[in-house]
């Protein structure tokens, strides 16, 4: 389990660095677009399309980090009133189901990206569309991995009877 946690932290570090890089590029490019449009009545033709694609990349990396830190969207109306052990079982089931859903989307997105590769469509500057869409299977793969790590954590907590970190005051 220690190796899995180290891998998880290493991936989180790389994702954070990539997020900072992508957001910096997005901010600079968008600022440049605003200046070019407002003061020079021109702009970078491909910039808006590129920025839309980068939003997808940032969303997937951000979602993966959110899962890693247990900050993903969570509806906890029922679990607030459950006993501690039931909360842990519920969280285990939820994380496992989320991993299954992400795996299903991972498989479907591979089919999608493969079809884009076969069709040889381009997005701008003759760059193949699938280069940008590759984040979809990678993102769902990362999410699936993160949820599976959480499932293992949940099972270990249940076995040891440990109170989850986020519920400790």
N, C-alpha and C positions, 0 to 999 in steps of 0.2 A: 504493500500500500504506500510505503514511503516513496518508492520510485514513481508510482502513479501521481502522487501529489507533487513531486519535483517536476515531472513532465507538465502537469497542469499549470504550475507556477511559471515554468519557462515559456509555455505557450501564451500565458497571460501577459508576460513581460513583452514578448514579441508583438502581441496584438495591441498593447498599449502604445508601443513605439510606432507601429504602423498607423494606428488611429491618429496620433499626434501629427505624423507626416502627412497623411491624407487630408486631415482638417486644415493643416497649414497651407497645403497646395490649393485646396478649395477656397479658402479665404483670400489668398493672394490672387487667384484667377478671377474670382468674383469681383474683388476690388478693382482689378485691372479692367474688367468689363465695364464696370460703372464709370470709371474715369474715361475710358475710350468712348463710351456712348454719350456721356454728358458733355465732354469737352472737345471731342474730335469727331463726333458723328460717325463713328465706325465701331468696330469691335472684332473680336476673334470669332470667326464663323462657327467653329466646332466647340467653343467653350461651354455653351449651355448644355449641349448633349453630353459632353464629358462630365460636367458637374452633376447632371442627373444620374449618370452611371456611378459616380463616386458616392452619392448618397446611399445607394444600395450597398456598396462595400462598407461604408461607415456603419450602416444599420446592422449588418451581419456581425461585424467585429464587436460593435457595442452590445449586441444581444448576447454574444458568446461571453463577454466579460460580465454582463449582468447575471447570467446563469452561474458563472464561476463564483461570483460574490453573493449569490442568493438574493439578488436585487431585481430579478425578473418579475413581470406582472404576476400578481398572486391575489386570488380572491379568497379571503380567509374569514368570511362571515361565519361559516359553520365551525371551522377549526378553533375559533376563539372560545367556544363553549365546550370543547372536547377535553377529556382528561389528557394528561401529558403523553401517555403511551399511545392513545388513539391519534393524537396529533402526529406522532412519529410514523405510525402506520399509514396515515393519510398522506403524509409528505412522501413516503416511499412509493406509494401507489401513483401519486401525481407525477413524481419525477420519472418513474418507469414508463407511464403512459406518454409523457412528453418525449422521452427518448424514442419510443416506438413511432410516434407521429413524425418526429424529425428524421428518423430513418426512412420512413415512407416517402417523405418529401425529398430526401437525399437521393433515393432511387429514381423518383420521377424527374428530378432536376438533371440527373445524368442523362436520361433519355432526351430531355429538352435540349441540353447543350450539345449532345451528339447530333441531333437533328439540325441544329444551327451550323454545326461544322460541315455536315453533308451539303446543306443548302448554300454554303459559302457567302452568306450575306455580310455586308460591311456596314459599319456604323458611321464612321467619318474618316477622312484621310486614308481611305482604303484599308482601315484596320478591321479585321474580322470581328463580327459581333460577339462571337463566342468567347473572345478574350475577356470581355467585360462580364459576360454572363457566367463565367467560370466561378465567380464568387458564390453563386447560388448553391451548387453541390458542395463546395468547400465550406460555405457557411452552415448549411444544414448538417454536414459531417461534424463540424466543430460543435454545434449545438447538441447533437446526439452524443458525442464524446463527453461533453460537460455534464449532461443529464445522467449519463451512465456513471460518471465519477460520483455524482451526488447520490445515485442509487446505492452505490457501494458504501458511501459515508452513512447513508440512512440505515442500511442493514447493520453496519458496525455499531451505530448508536443504539439500535434496537437490541442487539446482542448484549452490549455492555450496560444498557440502561442509562446512558449518558443523556443529560439534558442538552438539547441543541444550543449552539453558541448564540444565535440571535434572540433566544428567549431569556437568556440570563441577564438580569438587570445590571 
